[in-house]
């Protein structure tokens, strides 16, 4: 975390800049963003003095429901593939799957979001199946914007917790690997390599987490926690004045996603 006031201001400016850019591209108006910012600040301030339970976030329910659809035996066939499910019918149904993941969720809202994002498809007998093994979203959407904001918040939480802990074994991994001078013709090669290695890493983490989940309420909710990792690769332009500081990490630049 930046230690000086000027560096901290630039650091947090770029964090908010990134969030606001995602929201604008998702179609949220500047006025609504201003309202959201005020509401979020009030909620964050109130949370410091309250332990009231949070409402379920749509992006998290969508992700957890799709994940369970691929891994929970109640919703997979004998080949380990996701079953085709009616929205509402005798169990198992898509609504029951969603409610199992979060009883506060509104199944219709979740299914509508899945359809809008093309994460599920309709079968001939009017049931639903996941569109693929990976929940890939290819267009900016309020659900994706929410997901990005949660991911950013989690990264900041990890950084804050790590810098506030004196015990090395109590810190979560937060690492980066980057160079300042990768030839542009190598970008596709890097993207393919990063994607393949990332898939292997995520798959291993997912298998580990799945093997240790609390099943069927065997552990009290108050004794469980959300845990995971988030992996992403990036490419961005480098100003000539910054090439001299290769290897240093800066928090005052704005990333440009690779195509």
C-alpha positions as CSV (number, residue, x, y, z in Angstrom):
1,X,0.0,0.0,0.0
2,X,1.3,3.5,-0.7
3,X,2.6,5.2,2.4
4,X,2.6,8.9,1.4
5,X,-0.6,11.0,1.1
6,X,0.1,11.9,-2.6
7,X,0.8,8.3,-3.6
8,X,-2.2,7.1,-1.7
9,X,-4.5,9.6,-3.4
10,X,-3.2,8.5,-6.8
11,X,-3.5,4.8,-5.9
12,X,-7.2,5.1,-4.8
13,X,-8.0,7.4,-7.7
14,X,-6.9,4.7,-10.1
15,X,-8.9,2.1,-8.3
16,X,-12.1,4.2,-8.5
17,X,-11.3,5.1,-12.1
18,X,-11.1,1.4,-13.1
19,X,-14.4,0.7,-11.3
20,X,-16.2,3.7,-12.9
21,X,-14.9,2.8,-16.3
22,X,-16.4,-0.7,-16.0
23,X,-19.8,0.7,-14.9
24,X,-19.9,3.3,-17.7
25,X,-19.1,0.6,-20.3
26,X,-21.9,-1.5,-18.8
27,X,-24.4,1.3,-19.5
28,X,-24.7,2.8,-16.0
29,X,-25.2,6.6,-16.2
30,X,-22.8,9.0,-14.5
31,X,-25.6,10.2,-12.3
32,X,-26.4,6.7,-11.2
33,X,-22.7,6.0,-10.5
34,X,-22.6,9.1,-8.3
35,X,-25.6,7.8,-6.4
36,X,-24.1,4.3,-6.1
37,X,-20.8,5.8,-4.8
38,X,-22.6,7.7,-2.1
39,X,-24.7,4.7,-1.1
40,X,-21.6,2.5,-1.1
41,X,-19.7,4.9,1.1
42,X,-22.6,5.0,3.6
43,X,-22.8,1.2,3.6
44,X,-19.1,0.8,4.1
45,X,-19.1,3.3,7.0
46,X,-22.1,1.6,8.6
47,X,-20.5,-1.9,8.2
48,X,-17.6,-0.8,10.3
49,X,-20.0,-0.6,13.2
50,X,-22.5,-3.3,12.3
51,X,-22.4,-7.0,11.7
52,X,-25.8,-7.2,10.0
53,X,-25.9,-10.0,7.3
54,X,-25.4,-8.8,3.7
55,X,-27.9,-9.4,0.9
56,X,-26.9,-12.0,-1.7
57,X,-25.0,-10.6,-4.7
58,X,-26.3,-11.7,-8.0
59,X,-22.9,-12.3,-9.6
60,X,-21.9,-14.6,-6.7
61,X,-25.2,-16.6,-6.8
62,X,-24.9,-17.0,-10.6
63,X,-21.3,-18.3,-10.2
64,X,-22.0,-20.6,-7.3
65,X,-25.1,-22.1,-8.9
66,X,-23.2,-22.8,-12.1
67,X,-20.3,-24.3,-10.1
68,X,-22.6,-26.6,-8.2
69,X,-24.4,-27.6,-11.4
70,X,-21.1,-29.1,-12.6
71,X,-20.0,-30.6,-9.3
72,X,-22.9,-31.5,-7.0
73,X,-23.9,-35.1,-7.6
74,X,-27.6,-34.3,-7.1
75,X,-27.4,-32.2,-10.3
76,X,-25.1,-34.3,-12.4
77,X,-25.8,-37.5,-14.4
78,X,-24.0,-40.8,-14.2
79,X,-21.3,-39.5,-16.5
80,X,-20.6,-36.5,-14.3
81,X,-22.2,-34.0,-16.7
82,X,-24.8,-31.4,-15.6
83,X,-28.4,-32.6,-15.8
84,X,-31.0,-30.8,-17.9
85,X,-33.2,-29.1,-15.4
86,X,-36.7,-27.5,-15.5
87,X,-36.9,-24.2,-13.9
88,X,-39.5,-25.4,-11.4
89,X,-40.6,-29.0,-11.0
90,X,-40.0,-32.0,-8.8
91,X,-36.4,-31.9,-7.5
92,X,-33.9,-31.5,-8.8
93,X,-34.9,-28.2,-10.5
94,X,-32.9,-25.2,-11.4
95,X,-34.8,-23.1,-8.8
96,X,-33.9,-25.7,-6.1
97,X,-30.3,-25.6,-7.2
98,X,-30.2,-21.8,-6.8
99,X,-31.9,-21.9,-3.4
100,X,-29.6,-24.5,-2.2
101,X,-26.7,-22.2,-2.9
102,X,-28.3,-19.2,-1.3
103,X,-31.8,-19.3,0.3
104,X,-32.1,-15.5,0.1
105,X,-31.7,-15.5,-3.7
106,X,-34.6,-14.9,-6.1
107,X,-34.3,-17.8,-8.6
108,X,-36.1,-16.0,-11.4
109,X,-33.7,-13.1,-11.3
110,X,-30.7,-15.5,-11.3
111,X,-32.1,-17.5,-14.3
112,X,-32.8,-14.3,-16.2
113,X,-29.2,-13.1,-15.6
114,X,-27.9,-16.5,-16.8
115,X,-30.0,-16.4,-20.0
116,X,-29.0,-12.8,-20.7
117,X,-25.4,-13.6,-20.3
118,X,-25.8,-16.8,-22.4
119,X,-24.5,-19.0,-19.6
120,X,-27.4,-21.4,-20.0
121,X,-29.3,-22.8,-23.0
122,X,-32.8,-24.1,-23.5
123,X,-33.2,-27.8,-24.6
124,X,-36.0,-29.0,-26.9
125,X,-38.1,-30.2,-23.9
126,X,-37.8,-26.7,-22.3
127,X,-35.3,-27.6,-19.7
128,X,-31.9,-25.8,-19.2
129,X,-28.3,-26.8,-19.4
130,X,-25.1,-24.8,-18.9
131,X,-23.7,-23.4,-22.1
132,X,-20.2,-24.7,-21.4
133,X,-17.8,-26.0,-18.8
134,X,-16.6,-22.4,-18.1
135,X,-18.8,-19.5,-17.4
136,X,-17.3,-17.0,-19.9
137,X,-19.0,-13.6,-20.2
138,X,-18.1,-11.8,-23.4
139,X,-20.0,-8.5,-23.0
140,X,-20.1,-5.9,-20.3
141,X,-23.2,-6.3,-18.1
142,X,-24.3,-5.2,-14.7
143,X,-23.6,-8.7,-13.4
144,X,-20.0,-8.6,-14.8
145,X,-19.5,-5.1,-13.4
146,X,-20.6,-6.4,-10.0
147,X,-18.2,-9.4,-10.3
148,X,-15.3,-7.0,-11.2
149,X,-16.0,-4.8,-8.2
150,X,-16.1,-7.8,-5.9
151,X,-12.8,-9.1,-7.3
152,X,-11.2,-5.7,-6.8
153,X,-12.5,-5.5,-3.3
154,X,-11.2,-9.0,-2.4
155,X,-7.8,-8.1,-3.8
156,X,-7.7,-5.0,-1.6
157,X,-8.9,-7.0,1.4
158,X,-6.0,-9.5,0.9
159,X,-3.4,-6.7,0.5
160,X,-4.7,-5.0,3.6
161,X,-4.8,-8.2,5.7
162,X,-1.3,-9.2,4.5
163,X,0.2,-5.8,5.3
164,X,-1.4,-5.8,8.7
165,X,-0.2,-9.2,9.7
166,X,3.2,-9.8,11.3
167,X,2.9,-13.6,10.8
168,X,4.2,-14.7,7.4
169,X,2.2,-18.0,7.5
170,X,-1.0,-16.0,8.0
171,X,-0.7,-14.2,4.7
172,X,-2.5,-15.2,1.5
173,X,-0.6,-15.2,-1.8
174,X,-0.6,-12.0,-3.7
175,X,2.1,-12.1,-6.4
176,X,2.7,-10.7,-9.9
177,X,5.0,-11.6,-12.8
178,X,5.6,-8.9,-15.4
179,X,8.2,-7.4,-17.8
180,X,8.2,-3.9,-19.3
181,X,9.5,-4.9,-22.8
182,X,7.7,-7.9,-24.2
183,X,7.7,-7.6,-28.0
184,X,4.1,-7.2,-29.3
185,X,4.5,-10.1,-31.7
186,X,4.9,-12.3,-28.6
187,X,1.6,-11.2,-27.1
188,X,-0.6,-14.0,-28.5
189,X,2.0,-16.5,-27.4
190,X,2.0,-15.1,-23.9
191,X,-1.8,-15.0,-23.9
192,X,-2.0,-18.7,-24.9
193,X,0.6,-19.7,-22.4
194,X,-1.0,-17.7,-19.5
195,X,-4.4,-19.1,-20.3
196,X,-3.3,-22.7,-20.3
197,X,-1.2,-22.4,-17.2
198,X,-4.0,-20.5,-15.4
199,X,-6.6,-23.2,-16.3
200,X,-4.3,-25.8,-14.7
201,X,-3.8,-23.8,-11.6
202,X,-7.5,-22.9,-11.2
203,X,-8.5,-26.5,-11.8
204,X,-6.1,-27.7,-9.0
205,X,-7.4,-25.1,-6.6
206,X,-11.0,-25.9,-7.4
207,X,-10.5,-29.7,-6.8
208,X,-8.9,-28.9,-3.4
209,X,-11.7,-26.6,-2.4
210,X,-14.4,-29.0,-3.6
211,X,-13.0,-31.8,-1.5
212,X,-13.2,-29.8,1.6
213,X,-16.6,-28.0,1.3
214,X,-19.1,-28.3,4.1
215,X,-21.8,-30.6,2.7
216,X,-25.5,-30.6,3.7
217,X,-25.1,-28.1,6.5
218,X,-22.8,-30.4,8.5
219,X,-20.9,-27.3,9.6
220,X,-22.7,-24.2,11.0
221,X,-22.9,-21.3,8.6
222,X,-21.2,-19.1,11.1
223,X,-18.2,-21.4,10.9
224,X,-17.8,-21.3,7.2
225,X,-16.2,-18.7,4.9
226,X,-16.0,-17.8,1.2
227,X,-12.5,-18.7,-0.1
228,X,-10.9,-18.8,-3.5
229,X,-8.4,-17.3,-5.9
230,X,-8.7,-15.0,-8.9
231,X,-6.3,-15.2,-11.8
232,X,-6.0,-12.8,-14.7
233,X,-3.4,-11.8,-17.2
234,X,-2.8,-8.3,-18.6
235,X,-1.0,-6.2,-21.2
236,X,-0.7,-2.4,-21.2
237,X,1.2,0.3,-23.0
238,X,4.5,1.4,-21.3
239,X,5.6,5.0,-21.4
240,X,9.2,5.6,-22.3
241,X,9.9,7.3,-19.0
242,X,8.8,4.2,-17.1
243,X,10.9,1.7,-19.0
244,X,13.9,2.6,-16.8
245,X,12.1,1.3,-13.8
246,X,11.6,-2.2,-15.2
247,X,10.6,-4.7,-12.5
248,X,9.0,-2.0,-10.2
249,X,5.3,-2.2,-9.5
250,X,3.3,1.0,-10.1
251,X,-0.2,1.7,-8.9
252,X,-0.7,5.0,-10.8
253,X,-1.3,3.7,-14.3
254,X,-4.5,2.8,-16.1
255,X,-4.6,-0.7,-17.6
256,X,-5.6,-1.2,-21.2
257,X,-7.0,-4.8,-21.7
258,X,-5.2,-6.8,-24.4
259,X,-7.3,-7.7,-27.4
